[in-house]
């Protein structure tokens, strides 16, 4: 279970960085409360969370790379 909680902490950390330092990206996260599942036990496993974490990192990485080239 430690791994599950660790990946959730990692997701929260990256999401917080995006929200505070790169708010222009936040709109792409679909973190709208309306989209939160209404059923009691959504089927989330460690693989899905790891994929989401990887996607967040890729989004941030791509943004930083393209932002750097636009600033040069």
Backbone as a printed PyTorch tensor [residue, N CA C, xyz], in Angstrom:
tensor([[[  0.8180,  -1.2070,   0.0000],
         [  0.0000,   0.0000,   0.0000],
         [  0.8570,   1.2640,   0.0000]],

        [[  2.0740,   1.1480,   0.4760],
         [  2.9660,   2.3080,   0.5090],
         [  3.1650,   2.8810,  -0.8880]],

        [[  3.3360,   2.0210,  -1.8570],
         [  3.5460,   2.4870,  -3.2220],
         [  2.3420,   3.2910,  -3.7180]],

        [[  1.1460,   2.8190,  -3.3990],
         [ -0.0760,   3.5030,  -3.8060],
         [ -0.1150,   4.9080,  -3.2070]],

        [[  0.1760,   5.0170,  -1.9270],
         [  0.1720,   6.3250,  -1.2750],
         [  1.3010,   7.2120,  -1.7850]],

        [[  2.4240,   6.6150,  -2.0990],
         [  3.5480,   7.3910,  -2.6210],
         [  3.2170,   7.9910,  -3.9830]],

        [[  2.6020,   7.2190,  -4.8370],
         [  2.2540,   7.7480,  -6.1620],
         [  1.1940,   8.8380,  -6.0470]],

        [[  0.2800,   8.7020,  -5.1060],
         [ -0.7110,   9.7620,  -4.8800],
         [ -0.0280,  11.0420,  -4.3920]],

        [[  0.9400,  10.9040,  -3.5250],
         [  1.6970,  12.0690,  -3.0600],
         [  2.4680,  12.7070,  -4.2140]],

        [[  3.0530,  11.8970,  -5.0680],
         [  3.7860,  12.4090,  -6.2290],
         [  2.8540,  13.1600,  -7.1770]],

        [[  1.6940,  12.6110,  -7.4220],
         [  0.7040,  13.2640,  -8.2840],
         [  0.2930,  14.6050,  -7.6780]],

        [[  0.0490,  14.6150,  -6.3960],
         [ -0.3350,  15.8510,  -5.7160],
         [  0.7700,  16.8930,  -5.8050]],

        [[  2.0020,  16.4580,  -5.6440],
         [  3.1410,  17.3770,  -5.7070],
         [  3.2690,  18.0020,  -7.1050]],

        [[  3.2270,  17.1860,  -8.1330],
         [  3.3700,  17.7000,  -9.5030],
         [  2.1820,  18.5870,  -9.8660]],

        [[  1.0010,  18.1870,  -9.4650],
         [ -0.1880,  18.9920,  -9.7360],
         [ -0.0810,  20.3520,  -9.0490]],

        [[  0.4310,  20.3550,  -7.8510],
         [  0.6080,  21.6120,  -7.1240],
         [  1.6220,  22.5200,  -7.8150]],

        [[  2.7140,  21.9420,  -8.2970],
         [  3.7110,  22.7260,  -9.0330],
         [  3.0890,  23.3310, -10.2820]],

        [[  2.3270,  22.5410, -11.0010],
         [  1.6710,  23.0400, -12.2130],
         [  0.6960,  24.1550, -11.8640]],

        [[ -0.0750,  23.9440, -10.8310],
         [ -1.0810,  24.9370, -10.4440],
         [ -0.4410,  26.2550, -10.0040]],

        [[  0.6420,  26.1880,  -9.2490],
         [  1.2270,  27.4110,  -8.7010],
         [  2.2250,  28.0850,  -9.6380]],

        [[  3.0450,  27.2990, -10.3310],
         [  4.0940,  27.8980, -11.1640],
         [  3.7120,  28.0220, -12.6360]],

        [[  2.8260,  27.1690, -13.0870],
         [  2.4490,  27.1630, -14.4980],
         [  0.9270,  27.0720, -14.6390]],

        [[  0.2090,  28.0710, -14.1640],
         [ -1.2560,  28.0030, -14.1730],
         [ -1.8530,  27.8710, -15.5780]],

        [[ -1.1050,  28.2780, -16.5780],
         [ -1.6000,  28.1310, -17.9480],
         [ -1.7560,  26.6580, -18.3330]],

        [[ -1.0560,  25.7710, -17.6530],
         [ -1.1780,  24.3340, -17.9160],
         [ -2.3290,  23.6880, -17.1550]],

        [[ -2.7200,  24.3090, -16.0910],
         [ -3.7080,  23.6910, -15.2050],
         [ -5.0050,  23.3680, -15.9310]],

        [[ -5.3660,  24.1660, -16.8980],
         [ -6.5960,  23.9220, -17.6510],
         [ -6.5630,  22.6020, -18.4240]],

        [[ -5.3840,  22.0930, -18.6950],
         [ -5.2590,  20.8450, -19.4400],
         [ -5.3370,  19.5960, -18.5680]],

        [[ -5.4220,  19.7730, -17.2780],
         [ -5.4330,  18.6260, -16.3690],
         [ -6.8070,  18.0140, -16.1810]],

        [[ -7.8300,  18.7030, -16.5930],
         [ -9.2010,  18.2210, -16.3790],
         [ -9.4600,  17.9320, -14.9110]],

        [[ -8.9640,  18.7960, -14.0610],
         [ -9.1380,  18.6370, -12.6240],
         [-10.3680,  19.4010, -12.1360]],

        [[-11.3640,  19.3540, -12.9290],
         [-12.5990,  20.0390, -12.5960],
         [-13.4300,  19.1890, -11.6480]],

        [[-13.9130,  19.7540, -10.5460],
         [-14.6970,  18.9500,  -9.6010],
         [-15.9240,  18.2890, -10.2290]],

        [[-16.4180,  18.8360, -11.2900],
         [-17.5780,  18.2510, -11.9550],
         [-17.2320,  16.8900, -12.5550]],

        [[-15.9630,  16.6730, -12.8980],
         [-15.5620,  15.4160, -13.5320],
         [-15.2030,  14.3200, -12.5310]],

        [[-15.2500,  14.6230, -11.2510],
         [-14.9500,  13.6070, -10.2400],
         [-16.0520,  12.5530, -10.2840]],

        [[-15.6770,  11.2900, -10.3120],
         [-16.6950,  10.2330, -10.4070],
         [-17.6960,  10.3060,  -9.2610]],

        [[-18.9230,  10.0590,  -9.5810],
         [-19.9660,  10.1240,  -8.5620],
         [-20.2030,   8.7730,  -7.8970]],

        [[-19.6230,   7.7070,  -8.4500],
         [-19.8190,   6.4080,  -7.8180],
         [-18.8050,   6.2090,  -6.7040]],

        [[-19.1340,   5.3370,  -5.8040],
         [-18.3970,   5.1860,  -4.5540],
         [-16.9770,   4.6720,  -4.7470]],

        [[-16.7730,   3.6730,  -5.5550],
         [-15.4520,   3.0600,  -5.7030],
         [-15.0120,   3.0490,  -7.1670]],

        [[-14.4760,   4.1710,  -7.6490],
         [-13.9630,   4.1440,  -9.0270],
         [-12.8080,   3.1580,  -9.1270]],

        [[-12.6780,   2.5300, -10.2450],
         [-11.6680,   1.5070, -10.4390],
         [-10.3090,   2.1440, -10.7350]],

        [[ -9.5670,   2.4460,  -9.6880],
         [ -8.2320,   3.0140,  -9.8290],
         [ -7.2260,   2.0230,  -9.2750]],

        [[ -6.2520,   1.7030, -10.0870],
         [ -5.1900,   0.8440,  -9.5840],
         [ -3.8610,   1.5680,  -9.7420]],

        [[ -2.8160,   0.9540,  -9.2700],
         [ -1.5020,   1.5850,  -9.2730],
         [ -1.0220,   1.8920, -10.6960]],

        [[ -1.3630,   1.0540, -11.6460],
         [ -0.9460,   1.2760, -13.0360],
         [ -1.5790,   2.5390, -13.6040]],

        [[ -2.8380,   2.7270, -13.3500],
         [ -3.5330,   3.9200, -13.8270],
         [ -2.9370,   5.1720, -13.1900]],

        [[ -2.6650,   5.1050, -11.9090],
         [ -2.0730,   6.2550, -11.2280],
         [ -0.6630,   6.5480, -11.7250]],

        [[  0.1200,   5.5110, -11.9590],
         [  1.4730,   5.7190, -12.4910],
         [  1.4230,   6.3230, -13.8890]],

        [[  0.4940,   5.8630, -14.7040],
         [  0.3300,   6.4370, -16.0450],
         [ -0.0510,   7.9120, -15.9710]],

        [[ -0.9510,   8.2210, -15.0550],
         [ -1.3620,   9.6130, -14.8830],
         [ -0.1820,  10.4680, -14.4200]],

        [[  0.5900,   9.9520, -13.4960],
         [  1.7830,  10.6540, -13.0210],
         [  2.7620,  10.8900, -14.1710]],

        [[  2.9870,   9.8860, -14.9840],
         [  3.8650,  10.0230, -16.1530],
         [  3.3300,  11.0700, -17.1190]],

        [[  2.0280,  11.0760, -17.3300],
         [  1.4120,  12.0690, -18.2160],
         [  1.6020,  13.4840, -17.6850]],

        [[  1.4320,  13.6560, -16.3960],
         [  1.6550,  14.9740, -15.7950],
         [  3.0930,  15.4340, -16.0060]],

        [[  4.0270,  14.5440, -15.7770],
         [  5.4360,  14.8940, -15.9650],
         [  5.7460,  15.2220, -17.4160]],

        [[  5.1780,  14.4680, -18.3280],
         [  5.4010,  14.7430, -19.7520],
         [  4.7990,  16.0880, -20.1600]],

        [[  3.6340,  16.3880, -19.6590],
         [  3.0000,  17.6720, -19.9410],
         [  3.8840,  18.8180, -19.4510]],

        [[  4.3650,  18.7000, -18.2370],
         [  5.2240,  19.7350, -17.6770],
         [  6.5480,  19.8250, -18.4330]],

        [[  7.1440,  18.7070, -18.7330],
         [  8.4130,  18.6810, -19.4760],
         [  8.2590,  19.3340, -20.8520]],

        [[  7.2200,  18.9700, -21.5510],
         [  6.9750,  19.5450, -22.8780],
         [  6.7660,  21.0520, -22.7890]],

        [[  6.0040,  21.4600, -21.8150],
         [  5.7570,  22.8900, -21.6370],
         [  7.0610,  23.6350, -21.3800]],

        [[  7.8870,  23.1040, -20.5090],
         [  9.1590,  23.7690, -20.1980],
         [ 10.0790,  23.8180, -21.4100]],

        [[ 10.1010,  22.7590, -22.1910],
         [ 10.9420,  22.7430, -23.3990],
         [ 10.4630,  23.7420, -24.4240]],

        [[  9.1790,  23.8010, -24.6640],
         [  8.6620,  24.7240, -25.6750],
         [  8.7110,  26.1680, -25.1710]],

        [[  8.5330,  26.3490, -23.9000],
         [  8.6130,  27.6850, -23.3220],
         [ 10.0380,  28.2210, -23.4410]],

        [[ 11.0240,  27.3590, -23.2140],
         [ 12.4300,  27.7550, -23.3060],
         [ 12.7690,  28.1710, -24.7370]],

        [[ 12.3210,  27.4220, -25.7260],
         [ 12.6500,  27.7670, -27.1040],
         [ 11.9270,  29.0400, -27.5540]],

        [[ 10.7560,  29.3080, -27.0170],
         [ 10.0550,  30.5470, -27.3650],
         [ 10.7170,  31.7630, -26.7460]],

        [[ 11.3850,  31.5670, -25.6120],
         [ 12.0070,  32.6790, -24.9100],
         [ 13.3740,  33.0280, -25.5000]],

        [[ 13.9650,  32.1190, -26.2700],
         [ 15.3020,  32.3590, -26.8200],
         [ 15.2210,  33.2310, -28.0420]]])
